[in-house]
Amino acid sequence: MSQRGDGHLRIGDRVVVVYAPSWCRRYLAGRLGRVARVLPFPGGDVWVRFERPVTPWCERMDPVQEFPFSPWQLATP
């Protein structure tokens, strides 16, 4: 992951999803967003709020506005 000089993402940082879980990769990979939350432990999940909500991939889902990723799944544009 490409991060700030200190190696950490911070709330408000702009990121791009470079890798997503296999079940949602085609919908989330390549999406731009901003860091909304960072879990406070090394390697903790980073919650990304997408610039535009992602259209649901089945009728039982609401549009996806935020999703958790591991830090290594994200890059700064």
Helices and strands as residue ranges (DSSP letters): E 14-17, H 25-28, E 32-38, E 46-54, E 64-69, G 71-73, E 74-75
